[in-house]
Amino acid sequence: MTKTELIHHMSEKLDSQKEAQRALESLLSAISDTLKKGDSVSLTGFGTFKISKRNARKGRNPQTGEEIKIPSKNVVRFLPGKHLKDAVK
């Protein structure tokens, strides 16, 4: 499902495409802002978004075989909640 399809699906319940788009944009913005601060976002039953640090490591360039350094970085992790796990079974 794409973002446009999700907005369309939400608009069927909210009776307004603009309202659905604002609601989705607001949710995504709140999640992004919270993660930028280093905090996690827990949606009970759905799951938790959190930041995890990936350590620096060595890799290889697949074309040349040359060893390269891959820098450390923060990545977003999602841990599904119980209700989401049960719904997907």
N, CA, C and O atoms as CSV, one atom per row, in Angstrom:
chain,resi,resn,atom,element,x,y,z
A,1,MET,N,N,0.845,-1.164,0.000
A,1,MET,CA,C,0.000,0.000,0.000
A,1,MET,C,C,0.895,1.233,0.000
A,1,MET,O,O,1.831,1.332,0.794
A,2,THR,N,N,0.605,2.155,-0.881
A,2,THR,CA,C,1.367,3.397,-0.950
A,2,THR,C,C,0.736,4.445,-0.028
A,2,THR,O,O,-0.347,4.245,0.522
A,3,LYS,N,N,1.438,5.553,0.120
A,3,LYS,CA,C,0.928,6.633,0.970
A,3,LYS,C,C,-0.402,7.163,0.422
A,3,LYS,O,O,-1.320,7.439,1.194
A,4,THR,N,N,-0.511,7.304,-0.880
A,4,THR,CA,C,-1.745,7.780,-1.508
A,4,THR,C,C,-2.895,6.808,-1.258
A,4,THR,O,O,-4.016,7.226,-0.967
A,5,GLU,N,N,-2.615,5.525,-1.370
A,5,GLU,CA,C,-3.655,4.523,-1.116
A,5,GLU,C,C,-4.080,4.536,0.350
A,5,GLU,O,O,-5.258,4.358,0.660
A,6,LEU,N,N,-3.127,4.746,1.244
A,6,LEU,CA,C,-3.442,4.828,2.661
A,6,LEU,C,C,-4.319,6.042,2.955
A,6,LEU,O,O,-5.276,5.940,3.722
A,7,ILE,N,N,-4.006,7.177,2.358
A,7,ILE,CA,C,-4.826,8.379,2.532
A,7,ILE,C,C,-6.233,8.131,2.008
A,7,ILE,O,O,-7.211,8.530,2.641
A,8,HIS,N,N,-6.343,7.477,0.861
A,8,HIS,CA,C,-7.658,7.167,0.295
A,8,HIS,C,C,-8.451,6.260,1.245
A,8,HIS,O,O,-9.639,6.484,1.477
A,9,HIS,N,N,-7.794,5.250,1.784
A,9,HIS,CA,C,-8.450,4.328,2.719
A,9,HIS,C,C,-8.907,5.069,3.980
A,9,HIS,O,O,-10.013,4.846,4.472
A,10,MET,N,N,-8.051,5.947,4.494
A,10,MET,CA,C,-8.408,6.726,5.680
A,10,MET,C,C,-9.550,7.694,5.385
A,10,MET,O,O,-10.398,7.933,6.245
A,11,SER,N,N,-9.578,8.252,4.178
A,11,SER,CA,C,-10.612,9.230,3.826
A,11,SER,C,C,-11.999,8.600,3.781
A,11,SER,O,O,-12.999,9.291,3.975
A,12,GLU,N,N,-12.068,7.301,3.528
A,12,GLU,CA,C,-13.368,6.613,3.539
A,12,GLU,C,C,-13.963,6.604,4.944
A,12,GLU,O,O,-15.182,6.662,5.107
A,13,LYS,N,N,-13.115,6.533,5.941
A,13,LYS,CA,C,-13.577,6.536,7.331
A,13,LYS,C,C,-13.798,7.955,7.852
A,13,LYS,O,O,-14.670,8.183,8.690
A,14,LEU,N,N,-13.001,8.914,7.351
A,14,LEU,CA,C,-13.062,10.291,7.842
A,14,LEU,C,C,-13.950,11.200,6.990
A,14,LEU,O,O,-14.216,12.335,7.383
A,15,ASP,N,N,-14.407,10.729,5.847
A,15,ASP,CA,C,-15.265,11.484,4.923
A,15,ASP,C,C,-14.585,12.716,4.332
A,15,ASP,O,O,-15.268,13.602,3.818
A,16,SER,N,N,-13.277,12.790,4.394
A,16,SER,CA,C,-12.569,13.928,3.813
A,16,SER,C,C,-11.139,13.522,3.478
A,16,SER,O,O,-10.388,13.060,4.338
A,17,GLN,N,N,-10.780,13.707,2.212
A,17,GLN,CA,C,-9.426,13.361,1.775
A,17,GLN,C,C,-8.404,14.309,2.411
A,17,GLN,O,O,-7.326,13.877,2.821
A,18,LYS,N,N,-8.745,15.609,2.494
A,18,LYS,CA,C,-7.821,16.574,3.093
A,18,LYS,C,C,-7.604,16.284,4.571
A,18,LYS,O,O,-6.482,16.385,5.068
A,19,GLU,N,N,-8.663,15.928,5.270
A,19,GLU,CA,C,-8.544,15.608,6.694
A,19,GLU,C,C,-7.681,14.366,6.894
A,19,GLU,O,O,-6.868,14.313,7.816
A,20,ALA,N,N,-7.857,13.375,6.036
A,20,ALA,CA,C,-7.060,12.146,6.122
A,20,ALA,C,C,-5.590,12.454,5.849
A,20,ALA,O,O,-4.709,11.936,6.535
A,21,GLN,N,N,-5.326,13.292,4.857
A,21,GLN,CA,C,-3.953,13.640,4.530
A,21,GLN,C,C,-3.300,14.408,5.683
A,21,GLN,O,O,-2.156,14.132,6.042
A,22,ARG,N,N,-4.020,15.366,6.260
A,22,ARG,CA,C,-3.476,16.126,7.399
A,22,ARG,C,C,-3.208,15.210,8.593
A,22,ARG,O,O,-2.195,15.355,9.277
A,23,ALA,N,N,-4.115,14.272,8.837
A,23,ALA,CA,C,-3.948,13.346,9.966
A,23,ALA,C,C,-2.707,12.482,9.768
A,23,ALA,O,O,-1.919,12.303,10.696
A,24,LEU,N,N,-2.533,11.950,8.570
A,24,LEU,CA,C,-1.377,11.091,8.289
A,24,LEU,C,C,-0.081,11.896,8.363
A,24,LEU,O,O,0.891,11.448,8.972
A,25,GLU,N,N,-0.058,13.080,7.747
A,25,GLU,CA,C,1.136,13.927,7.781
A,25,GLU,C,C,1.491,14.300,9.214
A,25,GLU,O,O,2.666,14.324,9.580
A,26,SER,N,N,0.476,14.590,10.025
A,26,SER,CA,C,0.696,14.939,11.424
A,26,SER,C,C,1.302,13.766,12.187
A,26,SER,O,O,2.240,13.946,12.963
A,27,LEU,N,N,0.769,12.569,11.968
A,27,LEU,CA,C,1.287,11.371,12.635
A,27,LEU,C,C,2.740,11.114,12.239
A,27,LEU,O,O,3.587,10.881,13.101
A,28,LEU,N,N,3.027,11.157,10.950
A,28,LEU,CA,C,4.386,10.890,10.475
A,28,LEU,C,C,5.366,11.950,10.973
A,28,LEU,O,O,6.506,11.633,11.313
A,29,SER,N,N,4.929,13.193,11.016
A,29,SER,CA,C,5.769,14.277,11.513
A,29,SER,C,C,6.078,14.093,13.001
A,29,SER,O,O,7.216,14.278,13.433
A,30,ALA,N,N,5.065,13.731,13.774
A,30,ALA,CA,C,5.261,13.519,15.212
A,30,ALA,C,C,6.230,12.364,15.468
A,30,ALA,O,O,7.092,12.459,16.342
A,31,ILE,N,N,6.092,11.279,14.713
A,31,ILE,CA,C,6.991,10.136,14.867
A,31,ILE,C,C,8.422,10.544,14.496
A,31,ILE,O,O,9.363,10.226,15.224
A,32,SER,N,N,8.590,11.245,13.370
A,32,SER,CA,C,9.925,11.676,12.928
A,32,SER,C,C,10.577,12.604,13.937
A,32,SER,O,O,11.748,12.435,14.277
A,33,ASP,N,N,9.813,13.595,14.422
A,33,ASP,CA,C,10.363,14.553,15.381
A,33,ASP,C,C,10.798,13.867,16.674
A,33,ASP,O,O,11.846,14.190,17.233
A,34,THR,N,N,9.998,12.928,17.140
A,34,THR,CA,C,10.325,12.209,18.375
A,34,THR,C,C,11.577,11.360,18.197
A,34,THR,O,O,12.430,11.320,19.083
A,35,LEU,N,N,11.694,10.679,17.053
A,35,LEU,CA,C,12.875,9.857,16.792
A,35,LEU,C,C,14.127,10.713,16.640
A,35,LEU,O,O,15.208,10.300,17.061
A,36,LYS,N,N,14.000,11.905,16.042
A,36,LYS,CA,C,15.148,12.803,15.899
A,36,LYS,C,C,15.704,13.200,17.265
A,36,LYS,O,O,16.909,13.399,17.418
A,37,LYS,N,N,14.822,13.313,18.251
A,37,LYS,CA,C,15.241,13.667,19.610
A,37,LYS,C,C,15.919,12.491,20.314
A,37,LYS,O,O,16.537,12.670,21.364
A,38,GLY,N,N,15.806,11.290,19.742
A,38,GLY,CA,C,16.399,10.102,20.349
A,38,GLY,C,C,15.432,9.316,21.212
A,38,GLY,O,O,15.822,8.326,21.831
A,39,ASP,N,N,14.173,9.741,21.265
A,39,ASP,CA,C,13.157,9.032,22.040
A,39,ASP,C,C,12.491,7.969,21.181
A,39,ASP,O,O,12.632,7.967,19.958
A,40,SER,N,N,11.765,7.068,21.829
A,40,SER,CA,C,11.025,6.040,21.093
A,40,SER,C,C,9.546,6.403,21.071
A,40,SER,O,O,9.076,7.198,21.885
A,41,VAL,N,N,8.815,5.805,20.122
A,41,VAL,CA,C,7.378,6.018,19.990
A,41,VAL,C,C,6.701,4.670,20.148
A,41,VAL,O,O,6.932,3.759,19.353
A,42,SER,N,N,5.863,4.536,21.174
A,42,SER,CA,C,5.151,3.290,21.425
A,42,SER,C,C,3.675,3.473,21.150
A,42,SER,O,O,3.025,4.328,21.752
A,43,LEU,N,N,3.145,2.675,20.246
A,43,LEU,CA,C,1.720,2.661,19.948
A,43,LEU,C,C,1.196,1.321,20.459
A,43,LEU,O,O,1.387,0.285,19.821
A,44,THR,N,N,0.542,1.351,21.599
A,44,THR,CA,C,0.112,0.131,22.277
A,44,THR,C,C,-0.670,-0.773,21.332
A,44,THR,O,O,-1.629,-0.345,20.690
A,45,GLY,N,N,-0.246,-2.019,21.261
A,45,GLY,CA,C,-0.892,-3.003,20.411
A,45,GLY,C,C,-0.356,-3.022,18.997
A,45,GLY,O,O,-0.391,-4.058,18.333
A,46,PHE,N,N,0.148,-1.872,18.520
A,46,PHE,CA,C,0.654,-1.796,17.148
A,46,PHE,C,C,2.147,-2.060,17.105
A,46,PHE,O,O,2.607,-2.929,16.364
A,47,GLY,N,N,2.915,-1.303,17.907
A,47,GLY,CA,C,4.353,-1.520,17.926
A,47,GLY,C,C,5.115,-0.326,18.428
A,47,GLY,O,O,4.533,0.669,18.859
A,48,THR,N,N,6.437,-0.433,18.369
A,48,THR,CA,C,7.325,0.609,18.873
A,48,THR,C,C,8.368,0.952,17.825
A,48,THR,O,O,9.014,0.071,17.259
A,49,PHE,N,N,8.525,2.256,17.574
A,49,PHE,CA,C,9.588,2.771,16.726
A,49,PHE,C,C,10.686,3.264,17.652
A,49,PHE,O,O,10.411,3.989,18.608
A,50,LYS,N,N,11.936,2.875,17.378
A,50,LYS,CA,C,13.032,3.363,18.200
A,50,LYS,C,C,14.292,3.482,17.365
A,50,LYS,O,O,14.404,2.900,16.286
A,51,ILE,N,N,15.240,4.251,17.889
A,51,ILE,CA,C,16.519,4.457,17.223
A,51,ILE,C,C,17.529,3.449,17.776
A,51,ILE,O,O,17.614,3.225,18.984
A,52,SER,N,N,18.275,2.862,16.875
A,52,SER,CA,C,19.313,1.922,17.262
A,52,SER,C,C,20.602,2.345,16.554
A,52,SER,O,O,20.575,2.753,15.393
A,53,LYS,N,N,21.716,2.246,17.254
A,53,LYS,CA,C,23.000,2.638,16.660
A,53,LYS,C,C,23.643,1.430,15.990
A,53,LYS,O,O,23.793,0.368,16.593
A,54,ARG,N,N,24.010,1.616,14.752
A,54,ARG,CA,C,24.730,0.572,14.016
A,54,ARG,C,C,26.209,0.934,14.067
A,54,ARG,O,O,26.592,2.020,13.632
A,55,ASN,N,N,27.030,0.057,14.582
A,55,ASN,CA,C,28.462,0.313,14.745
A,55,ASN,C,C,29.182,0.377,13.406
A,55,ASN,O,O,28.722,-0.175,12.406
A,56,ALA,N,N,30.316,1.061,13.410
A,56,ALA,CA,C,31.157,1.108,12.216
A,56,ALA,C,C,31.697,-0.292,11.953
A,56,ALA,O,O,31.906,-1.077,12.878
A,57,ARG,N,N,31.916,-0.584,10.695
A,57,ARG,CA,C,32.417,-1.913,10.351
A,57,ARG,C,C,33.196,-1.839,9.038
A,57,ARG,O,O,33.204,-0.815,8.356
A,58,LYS,N,N,33.838,-2.933,8.713
A,58,LYS,CA,C,34.575,-3.012,7.459
A,58,LYS,C,C,33.744,-3.806,6.461
A,58,LYS,O,O,33.074,-4.776,6.814
A,59,GLY,N,N,33.802,-3.374,5.216
A,59,GLY,CA,C,33.097,-4.068,4.149
A,59,GLY,C,C,33.999,-4.199,2.945
A,59,GLY,O,O,35.166,-3.809,2.982
A,60,ARG,N,N,33.459,-4.743,1.889
A,60,ARG,CA,C,34.235,-4.901,0.657
A,60,ARG,C,C,33.440,-4.330,-0.513
A,60,ARG,O,O,32.228,-4.513,-0.618
A,61,ASN,N,N,34.158,-3.636,-1.382
A,61,ASN,CA,C,33.570,-3.156,-2.618
A,61,ASN,C,C,33.382,-4.382,-3.518
A,61,ASN,O,O,34.363,-5.039,-3.868
A,62,PRO,N,N,32.140,-4.702,-3.898
A,62,PRO,CA,C,31.915,-5.930,-4.672
A,62,PRO,C,C,32.551,-5.911,-6.068
A,62,PRO,O,O,32.813,-6.971,-6.637
A,63,GLN,N,N,32.798,-4.733,-6.619
A,63,GLN,CA,C,33.389,-4.666,-7.954
A,63,GLN,C,C,34.894,-4.857,-7.930
A,63,GLN,O,O,35.455,-5.523,-8.800
A,64,THR,N,N,35.560,-4.262,-6.917
A,64,THR,CA,C,37.022,-4.315,-6.885
A,64,THR,C,C,37.565,-5.241,-5.809
A,64,THR,O,O,38.729,-5.640,-5.864
A,65,GLY,N,N,36.738,-5.585,-4.835
A,65,GLY,CA,C,37.200,-6.416,-3.737
A,65,GLY,C,C,37.977,-5.626,-2.694
A,65,GLY,O,O,38.467,-6.190,-1.715
A,66,GLU,N,N,38.087,-4.298,-2.911
A,66,GLU,CA,C,38.822,-3.439,-1.992
A,66,GLU,C,C,38.065,-3.317,-0.671
A,66,GLU,O,O,36.840,-3.204,-0.647
A,67,GLU,N,N,38.823,-3.341,0.429
A,67,GLU,CA,C,38.217,-3.201,1.746
A,67,GLU,C,C,37.873,-1.729,1.975
A,67,GLU,O,O,38.685,-0.846,1.695
A,68,ILE,N,N,36.649,-1.465,2.493
A,68,ILE,CA,C,36.221,-0.099,2.768
A,68,ILE,C,C,35.700,0.001,4.199
A,68,ILE,O,O,35.277,-0.993,4.790
A,69,LYS,N,N,35.738,1.212,4.744
A,69,LYS,CA,C,35.186,1.462,6.067
A,69,LYS,C,C,33.743,1.922,5.915
A,69,LYS,O,O,33.457,2.839,5.145
A,70,ILE,N,N,32.840,1.291,6.646
A,70,ILE,CA,C,31.445,1.706,6.671
A,70,ILE,C,C,31.237,2.416,8.007
A,70,ILE,O,O,31.391,1.800,9.061
A,71,PRO,N,N,30.887,3.707,7.976
A,71,PRO,CA,C,30.776,4.469,9.227
A,71,PRO,C,C,29.576,4.042,10.074
A,71,PRO,O,O,28.629,3.435,9.575
A,72,SER,N,N,29.638,4.374,11.366
A,72,SER,CA,C,28.506,4.084,12.245
A,72,SER,C,C,27.370,5.044,11.912
A,72,SER,O,O,27.601,6.138,11.396
A,73,LYS,N,N,26.147,4.628,12.209
A,73,LYS,CA,C,25.001,5.501,11.973
A,73,LYS,C,C,23.817,5.022,12.796
A,73,LYS,O,O,23.784,3.889,13.276
A,74,ASN,N,N,22.858,5.905,12.944
A,74,ASN,CA,C,21.626,5.573,13.637
A,74,ASN,C,C,20.610,5.061,12.626
A,74,ASN,O,O,20.484,5.610,11.531
A,75,VAL,N,N,19.892,4.019,12.990
A,75,VAL,CA,C,18.863,3.455,12.123
A,75,VAL,C,C,17.555,3.329,12.921
A,75,VAL,O,O,17.574,3.195,14.144
A,76,VAL,N,N,16.446,3.374,12.223
A,76,VAL,CA,C,15.138,3.235,12.863
A,76,VAL,C,C,14.780,1.754,12.911
A,76,VAL,O,O,14.905,1.037,11.918
A,77,ARG,N,N,14.340,1.319,14.062
A,77,ARG,CA,C,13.883,-0.064,14.251
A,77,ARG,C,C,12.401,-0.028,14.576
A,77,ARG,O,O,11.927,0.898,15.233
A,78,PHE,N,N,11.674,-1.026,14.121
A,78,PHE,CA,C,10.260,-1.168,14.463
A,78,PHE,C,C,10.062,-2.541,15.082
A,78,PHE,O,O,10.422,-3.561,14.496
A,79,LEU,N,N,9.491,-2.550,16.262
A,79,LEU,CA,C,9.186,-3.801,16.941
A,79,LEU,C,C,7.664,-3.937,16.980
A,79,LEU,O,O,7.004,-3.159,17.670
A,80,PRO,N,N,7.093,-4.893,16.266
A,80,PRO,CA,C,5.636,-5.019,16.236
A,80,PRO,C,C,5.064,-5.416,17.590
A,80,PRO,O,O,5.682,-6.165,18.347
A,81,GLY,N,N,3.867,-4.898,17.881
A,81,GLY,CA,C,3.169,-5.233,19.111
A,81,GLY,C,C,2.384,-6.525,18.977
A,81,GLY,O,O,2.291,-7.086,17.885
A,82,LYS,N,N,1.830,-6.992,20.059
A,82,LYS,CA,C,1.117,-8.266,20.093
A,82,LYS,C,C,-0.081,-8.288,19.148
A,82,LYS,O,O,-0.263,-9.255,18.408
A,83,HIS,N,N,-0.904,-7.233,19.161
A,83,HIS,CA,C,-2.088,-7.219,18.299
A,83,HIS,C,C,-1.717,-7.262,16.825
A,83,HIS,O,O,-2.388,-7.927,16.035
A,84,LEU,N,N,-0.654,-6.560,16.449
A,84,LEU,CA,C,-0.200,-6.580,15.049
A,84,LEU,C,C,0.335,-7.961,14.687
A,84,LEU,O,O,0.050,-8.463,13.600
A,85,LYS,N,N,1.096,-8.574,15.565
A,85,LYS,CA,C,1.610,-9.924,15.312
A,85,LYS,C,C,0.472,-10.909,15.132
A,85,LYS,O,O,0.495,-11.739,14.223
A,86,ASP,N,N,-0.528,-10.813,16.007
A,86,ASP,CA,C,-1.668,-11.729,15.924
A,86,ASP,C,C,-2.497,-11.495,14.668
A,86,ASP,O,O,-3.032,-12.448,14.101
A,87,ALA,N,N,-2.613,-10.242,14.223
A,87,ALA,CA,C,-3.401,-9.924,13.034
A,87,ALA,C,C,-2.742,-10.450,11.767
A,87,ALA,O,O,-3.431,-10.756,10.794
A,88,VAL,N,N,-1.423,-10.560,11.765
A,88,VAL,CA,C,-0.687,-10.982,10.574
A,88,VAL,C,C,-0.562,-12.492,10.464
A,88,VAL,O,O,-0.278,-13.010,9.384
A,89,LYS,N,N,-0.766,-13.195,11.544
A,89,LYS,CA,C,-0.621,-14.667,11.540
A,89,LYS,C,C,-1.410,-15.311,10.443
A,89,LYS,O,O,-1.392,-16.534,10.307
